[in-house]
Amino acid sequence: MQIPNLVSLLETTAVITTVFQYLSGAIVCHKYMQKKSTGDSSGFPFICGFLSCSLWLRYGCFTNEQTIAFVNIIGAMLFFMYAVLYYIFTVNKKPYLKQFSAVLLILLAVILYTNQETDNDKAVKIMGIVCCIVTVGFFAAPLTMLMHVIRVKNSESLPFPLISMSFLVSLQWLIYGVIISDSFIQIPNFLGCMLSILQLCLFVVYPPKSFSGQAYKLVDQTVIY
């Protein structure tokens, strides 16, 4: 298969799988709407998802990578809606609003800086570094869940379909990043692949003892590109 055809195929499949991954948040929000409460779950992943997608959208615009921009427009819109739904049903509105305000300030600061930077290459580099830091921060979040699985020797708290999808999405974007020679896309998705493989290995080492009620547990590993 010729390289242009491979890139086109990767762009299409990566966008589709990434959007499906973003839509996993709708399952969680549907539960909030049914129960009229967010329970003891955290809405921070939705806020961070909105920040990360917005930053990658900005990066895609700077680098003229339409695929990156397109998929993150969808992601930013979805995560914003998830964040709003969480705010509606949570009882801890004030702390949550502070978190969302802080994220908006970060996003605004990055946008203002890149707008004022006259050196486009420097602006792209800064945006890429910021995007990588935010995305790597997401990948570090599930480590606490991994320690819990190792401690109890049971992987039933890990959502197998979501982790499998995360591996597939990360692998696609890693290959895409290699083909277009973009290290800012390669680095976070390489780490995403490694984390997903680590979690999948836990299903072999510590098989789930039961599957009751665990399908909706959301691991904070939303991969943003």
HELIX and SHEET records of a PDB file:
HELIX    1   1 ILE A    3  TYR A   22  1                                  20    
HELIX    2   2 SER A   24  LYS A   35  1                                  12    
HELIX    3   3 PHE A   44  THR A   63  1                                  20    
HELIX    4   4 GLN A   66  PHE A   89  1                                  24    
HELIX    5   5 LYS A   93  GLN A  116  1                                  24    
HELIX    6   6 ASN A  120  ALA A  140  1                                  21    
HELIX    7   7 LEU A  143  VAL A  152  1                                  10    
HELIX    8   8 PHE A  160  ILE A  179  1                                  20    
HELIX    9   9 SER A  183  VAL A  205  1                                  23    
END                                                                             
